[in-house]
């Protein structure tokens, strides 16, 4: 090394060393938002699911993609063996090389995905055996989760999992302190246990400490945390340990579940809501959310999805337009309802982590709200600390700073840049 080179090294080795360290830790991205990507096309219907901090996409060729943040320390992005540990991924990145995925569900700390052979795979947190019965606390990349190859649908909730078999039976495993598995007890289960004896389940939803399902006759059933008490009383006798019909009748078209909240749409297009936080939407007195209350007089609603924290709903009308309803920021104010301007007809909507997402008829993904995976340096440092705590057996749970977000929709996973 020349004298000039040695002098330059002594002068800049501090900043260079710090930059290398930050790059290694995944805290520094000198080029800002990564280059945009385009999703592969094919015959598989495009699907998307949002968790608390990340999202999953099943692309047209059956490949699996992920983006967002591993904010609580669990490897929900599923790419630990493919690349350096990606704590933050503002743009979708592919998970493995398989091309036979047909469905995926993003939970709070874990994910489930379904392959074309009917097998269930999972990754992320496993501290309550929400993935598989092994003693491992976490699983870095997609791995076989439970036995069997006759599964047709999967739902990843908060430390619990549900799945449907081809014969119409419902099964559940994982955390069960509020009866959220619906298996008649509050005992956790490391393996799938059948929920009741029905063989005609059509739609299943689960989040927080509750679940809901619609059977083929249109009847709506709920279980888990009490609609009145929500997630405040584990082991309470008010909790629903097995599915119970919400109301007499078979008029339900859609249902969604979040922490302390259920919402549903009846066959006449009316929107209903119930649960401990439902009065924040309806304006009624606190504690009045045990029974469903209709919101508004509109009768053209088609689909409703609740974000995991239960503070906003994403809805679609019969004409295909997308709307968002949020709880008021001021006590006593009515819930807000606004249209979300998606430039083309929408086929499907989803919500999670304070974000909404819509799939257009052109195969585009439009998202708004929280910018999953785009976080400030303060948040990244805190997230790294929590991830290390989780890796060595600690509890990965902390108060999150205000996320980076925006109201106007932008495209996800297209060749169009979304930089601000």
C-alpha positions as CSV (number, residue, x, y, z in Angstrom):
1,X,0.0,0.0,0.0
2,X,1.4,3.4,-1.0
3,X,1.8,6.3,1.4
4,X,-1.1,8.1,-0.2
5,X,-3.3,5.0,0.0
6,X,-2.4,4.5,3.7
7,X,-3.2,8.2,4.4
8,X,-6.6,7.9,2.7
9,X,-7.4,4.7,4.6
10,X,-6.6,6.3,7.9
11,X,-8.8,9.3,7.0
12,X,-11.9,7.4,5.8
13,X,-11.8,4.0,7.5
14,X,-14.2,5.2,10.2
15,X,-17.0,6.1,7.9
16,X,-16.2,3.2,5.5
17,X,-16.3,0.8,8.4
18,X,-19.5,2.1,9.7
19,X,-21.1,2.0,6.3
20,X,-20.0,-1.7,5.9
21,X,-21.4,-2.5,9.3
22,X,-24.7,-0.8,8.6
23,X,-24.9,-2.5,5.2
24,X,-24.3,-5.9,6.8
25,X,-27.0,-5.3,9.4
26,X,-29.5,-4.3,6.7
27,X,-30.0,-0.8,8.1
28,X,-28.6,1.2,5.3
29,X,-29.7,1.3,1.7
30,X,-27.6,3.8,-0.1
31,X,-29.7,3.7,-3.3
32,X,-33.1,4.2,-1.5
33,X,-36.0,2.1,-2.8
34,X,-34.8,-1.1,-4.7
35,X,-35.3,-1.4,-8.4
36,X,-38.9,-2.2,-9.3
37,X,-39.8,-5.7,-10.4
38,X,-42.5,-7.2,-12.7
39,X,-44.4,-10.3,-11.5
40,X,-44.4,-13.3,-13.9
41,X,-47.6,-14.1,-15.7
42,X,-49.4,-17.4,-16.2
43,X,-52.5,-19.4,-15.6
44,X,-52.5,-19.2,-11.8
45,X,-54.9,-16.5,-10.5
46,X,-53.0,-13.6,-8.9
47,X,-53.4,-13.6,-5.2
48,X,-52.2,-11.4,-2.3
49,X,-52.4,-11.5,1.5
50,X,-51.3,-8.8,4.0
51,X,-50.0,-9.5,7.5
52,X,-49.2,-7.0,10.2
53,X,-46.0,-5.9,8.6
54,X,-45.6,-7.8,5.3
55,X,-47.4,-9.1,2.3
56,X,-47.4,-12.3,0.2
57,X,-48.1,-12.7,-3.5
58,X,-48.8,-15.8,-5.6
59,X,-47.9,-14.8,-9.1
60,X,-49.4,-16.1,-12.4
61,X,-46.7,-18.7,-12.9
62,X,-47.2,-20.1,-9.4
63,X,-44.2,-18.4,-7.9
64,X,-44.2,-16.9,-4.4
65,X,-43.2,-13.4,-3.6
66,X,-42.9,-11.3,-0.4
67,X,-42.3,-7.8,0.7
68,X,-42.5,-5.7,3.9
69,X,-40.6,-5.9,7.2
70,X,-39.7,-8.4,9.8
71,X,-40.6,-5.8,12.5
72,X,-41.1,-8.2,15.4
73,X,-38.0,-10.3,14.7
74,X,-39.7,-13.3,13.2
75,X,-38.5,-14.4,9.6
76,X,-41.9,-13.7,7.9
77,X,-40.2,-12.7,4.7
78,X,-39.0,-16.4,4.3
79,X,-35.8,-15.6,2.5
80,X,-33.1,-16.3,5.1
81,X,-31.4,-19.1,3.1
82,X,-31.7,-17.3,-0.2
83,X,-29.9,-14.1,0.6
84,X,-28.6,-12.0,3.5
85,X,-31.3,-11.6,6.2
86,X,-33.7,-9.1,4.6
87,X,-35.2,-7.0,7.5
88,X,-36.9,-4.6,5.1
89,X,-38.1,-5.2,1.5
90,X,-40.1,-2.3,0.1
91,X,-40.5,-4.1,-3.2
92,X,-41.5,-7.8,-3.7
93,X,-38.7,-10.4,-3.8
94,X,-39.1,-14.0,-4.8
95,X,-39.2,-16.7,-2.2
96,X,-37.4,-19.8,-3.5
97,X,-37.7,-21.2,-7.0
98,X,-40.9,-23.3,-6.8
99,X,-43.7,-22.6,-9.2
100,X,-46.5,-24.7,-7.8
101,X,-47.9,-22.4,-5.1
102,X,-51.7,-21.8,-5.4
103,X,-52.5,-19.8,-2.2
104,X,-50.8,-18.0,0.6
105,X,-51.9,-16.4,3.9
106,X,-49.9,-13.8,5.8
107,X,-50.4,-13.9,9.6
108,X,-49.0,-11.7,12.3
109,X,-45.8,-13.6,12.9
110,X,-46.1,-16.6,10.6
111,X,-47.3,-17.6,7.1
112,X,-49.0,-20.5,5.5
113,X,-49.0,-21.4,1.9
114,X,-50.7,-24.1,-0.2
115,X,-49.1,-26.1,-3.0
116,X,-50.9,-27.6,-6.0
117,X,-50.3,-31.1,-4.5
118,X,-52.6,-30.2,-1.5
119,X,-49.7,-29.8,1.0
120,X,-49.4,-27.0,3.5
121,X,-46.1,-25.2,4.0
122,X,-45.2,-22.5,6.6
123,X,-42.5,-20.2,7.9
124,X,-41.9,-17.5,10.5
125,X,-42.7,-17.9,14.2
126,X,-43.5,-21.2,15.7
127,X,-43.5,-20.4,19.4
128,X,-47.0,-21.8,19.8
129,X,-46.6,-24.5,17.2
130,X,-48.7,-22.5,14.8
131,X,-46.6,-23.9,12.0
132,X,-45.7,-27.5,13.0
133,X,-45.3,-29.6,16.1
134,X,-41.5,-29.3,16.2
135,X,-39.7,-27.6,19.1
136,X,-38.3,-24.9,16.8
137,X,-39.3,-21.4,17.8
138,X,-39.0,-20.1,14.2
139,X,-38.6,-21.4,10.7
140,X,-36.6,-19.3,8.2
141,X,-37.9,-20.5,4.9
142,X,-41.0,-22.4,3.6
143,X,-41.1,-25.9,5.0
144,X,-43.7,-28.7,5.2
145,X,-46.0,-27.7,8.1
146,X,-48.6,-30.4,8.8
147,X,-49.4,-33.9,7.4
148,X,-51.7,-34.5,4.5
149,X,-52.2,-33.5,0.9
150,X,-55.9,-32.9,0.8
151,X,-55.9,-29.3,1.9
152,X,-57.7,-26.7,-0.2
153,X,-57.4,-23.4,1.9
154,X,-55.2,-22.0,4.6
155,X,-55.6,-19.1,7.1
156,X,-52.7,-17.8,9.2
157,X,-53.9,-15.7,12.2
158,X,-52.2,-14.5,15.3
159,X,-50.2,-17.5,16.5
160,X,-52.9,-19.8,15.3
161,X,-53.7,-21.5,12.0
162,X,-56.9,-22.8,10.3
163,X,-57.2,-24.9,7.1
164,X,-60.0,-26.5,5.1
165,X,-59.8,-30.0,3.7
166,X,-61.3,-31.1,0.4
167,X,-64.2,-32.8,2.2
168,X,-65.4,-29.5,3.7
169,X,-64.1,-30.1,7.2
170,X,-62.3,-27.3,9.2
171,X,-59.1,-27.9,11.2
172,X,-57.1,-25.7,13.5
173,X,-53.8,-25.7,15.5
174,X,-51.6,-23.4,17.5
175,X,-52.4,-20.9,20.3
176,X,-55.9,-21.3,21.9
177,X,-56.0,-19.3,25.1
178,X,-59.3,-17.6,24.1
179,X,-60.7,-20.6,22.3
180,X,-59.7,-19.1,18.9
181,X,-59.1,-22.6,17.5
182,X,-62.8,-23.4,18.0
183,X,-62.1,-26.9,19.1
184,X,-64.1,-26.8,22.4
185,X,-61.2,-26.2,24.8
186,X,-58.6,-23.5,25.6
187,X,-55.8,-25.9,25.2
188,X,-53.2,-25.2,22.6
189,X,-52.7,-27.9,19.9
190,X,-49.5,-28.5,18.0
191,X,-51.3,-30.5,15.3
192,X,-54.5,-29.9,13.4
193,X,-57.7,-30.8,15.3
194,X,-61.1,-30.8,13.6
195,X,-63.4,-27.9,14.4
196,X,-66.8,-29.3,15.1
197,X,-68.3,-32.0,12.8
198,X,-69.6,-29.9,9.9
199,X,-68.5,-30.8,6.4
200,X,-69.8,-27.7,4.5
201,X,-67.5,-24.9,5.4
202,X,-67.2,-22.4,2.5
203,X,-65.4,-19.3,3.8
204,X,-63.0,-19.1,6.8
205,X,-61.5,-16.0,8.5
206,X,-59.3,-15.7,11.6
207,X,-57.4,-12.9,13.3
208,X,-56.5,-11.8,16.8
209,X,-58.2,-14.2,19.2
210,X,-61.3,-14.9,17.1
211,X,-62.5,-16.7,14.1
212,X,-65.5,-16.8,11.7
213,X,-66.8,-19.0,9.0
214,X,-69.7,-19.2,6.5
215,X,-71.1,-22.5,5.6
216,X,-72.4,-23.5,2.2
217,X,-76.0,-22.8,3.3
218,X,-75.1,-19.1,4.0
219,X,-75.1,-19.5,7.8
220,X,-72.5,-17.5,9.7
221,X,-70.6,-19.0,12.7
222,X,-68.2,-17.3,15.1
223,X,-65.8,-18.5,17.9
224,X,-63.0,-17.3,20.1
225,X,-62.8,-14.0,22.1
226,X,-66.1,-12.8,23.3
227,X,-67.8,-10.2,21.1
228,X,-68.3,-8.1,24.3
229,X,-65.0,-8.6,26.0
230,X,-62.7,-9.2,23.0
231,X,-59.0,-10.0,23.8
232,X,-59.1,-8.7,27.4
233,X,-60.1,-11.9,29.2
234,X,-58.3,-15.1,28.4
235,X,-59.9,-18.3,29.7
236,X,-63.2,-16.3,30.3
237,X,-66.4,-18.3,30.3
238,X,-67.8,-15.6,27.9
239,X,-65.4,-16.7,25.2
240,X,-66.8,-19.0,22.5
241,X,-64.9,-22.3,22.6
242,X,-66.7,-23.8,19.6
243,X,-68.4,-22.2,16.6
244,X,-71.9,-20.8,17.3
245,X,-74.3,-19.4,14.8
246,X,-74.3,-15.6,14.9
247,X,-78.0,-15.1,14.1
248,X,-80.7,-17.4,12.8
249,X,-80.8,-17.4,9.1
250,X,-78.7,-18.1,6.0
251,X,-78.3,-14.7,4.6
252,X,-74.5,-14.1,4.8
253,X,-72.3,-13.4,1.8
254,X,-68.9,-12.4,3.4
255,X,-67.2,-12.0,6.7
256,X,-64.0,-10.6,8.1
257,X,-62.2,-10.7,11.5
258,X,-59.8,-8.5,13.3
259,X,-58.7,-7.9,16.9
260,X,-62.0,-7.3,18.8
261,X,-64.0,-6.9,15.6
262,X,-66.1,-8.8,13.2
263,X,-67.8,-7.4,10.1
264,X,-70.1,-9.1,7.6
265,X,-72.2,-8.5,4.5
266,X,-75.6,-10.1,4.1
267,X,-77.1,-11.3,0.8
268,X,-79.0,-8.1,0.4
269,X,-75.8,-6.1,0.3
270,X,-76.1,-4.6,3.8
271,X,-73.0,-4.1,6.0
272,X,-73.0,-5.2,9.6
273,X,-70.4,-4.9,12.4
274,X,-70.0,-6.3,15.9
275,X,-67.3,-6.8,18.6
276,X,-65.8,-4.9,21.4
277,X,-64.5,-2.1,19.2
278,X,-67.6,-2.0,16.9
279,X,-69.0,1.1,18.7
280,X,-66.1,3.1,17.4
281,X,-67.6,2.5,13.9
282,X,-71.3,2.8,14.9
283,X,-71.1,5.6,17.4
284,X,-73.0,3.6,20.0
285,X,-72.1,3.4,23.6
286,X,-69.0,1.4,24.6
287,X,-69.8,-2.2,25.5
288,X,-72.7,-2.4,23.0
289,X,-70.9,-4.4,20.4
290,X,-72.1,-7.9,21.3
291,X,-74.8,-8.0,18.7
292,X,-74.5,-7.0,15.0
293,X,-75.4,-3.5,14.1
294,X,-76.0,-2.3,10.5
295,X,-73.8,0.5,9.2
296,X,-75.6,2.9,7.0
297,X,-78.4,2.1,4.6
298,X,-76.5,1.2,1.5
299,X,-77.3,-2.2,0.1
300,X,-74.7,-2.6,-2.6
301,X,-71.7,-4.0,-0.7
302,X,-70.0,-7.0,-2.1
303,X,-66.8,-7.7,0.0
304,X,-65.4,-6.5,3.3
305,X,-61.9,-7.0,4.7
306,X,-60.7,-5.7,8.1
307,X,-57.1,-4.7,8.8
308,X,-55.6,-6.8,11.6
309,X,-55.7,-4.1,14.2
310,X,-59.4,-3.6,13.6
311,X,-59.3,0.2,13.0
312,X,-60.2,0.3,9.4
313,X,-62.2,-1.7,6.8
314,X,-61.6,-2.0,3.1
315,X,-64.8,-2.6,1.1
316,X,-66.0,-3.2,-2.4
317,X,-69.3,-2.3,-3.9
318,X,-71.3,-4.2,-6.5
319,X,-70.1,-1.8,-9.2
320,X,-66.4,-2.8,-8.4
321,X,-65.4,0.5,-6.7
322,X,-63.2,0.3,-3.6
323,X,-63.9,2.1,-0.4
324,X,-62.2,2.5,3.0
325,X,-63.9,3.0,6.4
326,X,-61.8,4.1,9.4
327,X,-62.5,4.8,13.0
328,X,-62.6,8.5,14.0
329,X,-59.6,10.2,15.4
330,X,-61.8,12.3,17.7
331,X,-64.1,10.5,20.2
332,X,-67.8,10.9,19.4
333,X,-67.1,11.6,15.7
334,X,-68.6,9.2,13.0
335,X,-66.5,6.7,11.2
336,X,-65.1,8.1,7.9
337,X,-66.0,6.5,4.6
338,X,-64.0,7.4,1.4
339,X,-63.6,6.0,-2.1
340,X,-60.1,4.7,-3.0
341,X,-59.3,5.8,-6.5
342,X,-58.1,2.7,-8.4
343,X,-57.8,3.5,-12.1
344,X,-59.2,0.2,-13.4
345,X,-61.9,-2.4,-12.3
346,X,-60.9,-4.3,-9.2
347,X,-61.2,-8.1,-8.9
348,X,-60.1,-8.5,-5.3
349,X,-59.3,-6.5,-2.1
350,X,-57.3,-7.2,1.0
351,X,-56.1,-5.4,4.1
352,X,-53.5,-5.7,6.8
353,X,-50.9,-3.7,8.8
354,X,-52.7,-0.5,8.2
355,X,-52.6,-0.9,4.5
356,X,-55.1,-1.8,1.8
357,X,-54.4,-3.5,-1.5
358,X,-56.5,-4.2,-4.6
359,X,-56.0,-6.5,-7.6
360,X,-57.2,-4.9,-10.9
361,X,-58.5,-6.7,-13.9
362,X,-55.2,-5.9,-15.6
363,X,-53.3,-7.9,-13.0
364,X,-51.9,-4.7,-11.3
365,X,-51.6,-4.5,-7.5
366,X,-52.5,-1.1,-6.0
367,X,-51.8,-0.4,-2.4
368,X,-52.3,2.5,0.0
369,X,-51.9,3.4,3.6
370,X,-48.8,2.0,5.4
371,X,-45.9,1.6,3.1
372,X,-44.8,-1.9,4.1
373,X,-41.1,-2.3,4.2
374,X,-40.3,1.4,4.0
375,X,-39.2,2.4,7.5
376,X,-37.2,5.1,9.1
377,X,-33.7,4.4,10.5
378,X,-35.0,4.7,14.1
379,X,-37.5,2.0,13.4
380,X,-34.9,-0.3,11.7
381,X,-32.5,-0.1,14.6
382,X,-35.3,-1.0,17.1
383,X,-36.5,-3.8,14.8
384,X,-33.0,-5.2,14.6
385,X,-32.7,-5.3,18.4
386,X,-36.1,-7.1,18.7
387,X,-35.0,-9.5,16.0
388,X,-31.9,-10.4,17.9
389,X,-33.9,-10.8,21.1
390,X,-36.3,-13.2,19.3
391,X,-33.4,-15.2,17.8
392,X,-32.0,-15.8,21.3
393,X,-35.3,-16.6,23.0
394,X,-36.6,-13.3,24.1
395,X,-40.0,-11.7,23.5
396,X,-40.1,-9.8,20.2
397,X,-42.8,-7.2,21.0
398,X,-42.3,-3.4,21.2
399,X,-44.0,-0.1,20.6
400,X,-43.8,0.8,16.9
401,X,-43.1,4.4,15.8
402,X,-45.5,6.0,13.3
403,X,-45.1,4.2,10.0
404,X,-44.3,5.7,6.6
405,X,-47.7,5.9,4.8
406,X,-49.7,7.8,2.2
407,X,-53.3,7.9,1.2
408,X,-53.1,7.8,-2.6
409,X,-52.7,4.3,-4.2
410,X,-49.5,3.3,-5.9
411,X,-48.6,0.2,-7.8
412,X,-46.8,-2.7,-6.2
413,X,-44.5,-5.0,-8.2
414,X,-44.7,-3.2,-11.6
415,X,-42.1,-1.6,-13.7
416,X,-43.4,1.8,-12.6
417,X,-41.3,3.5,-10.0
418,X,-43.1,4.4,-6.7
419,X,-40.5,6.8,-5.4
420,X,-41.8,10.0,-3.9
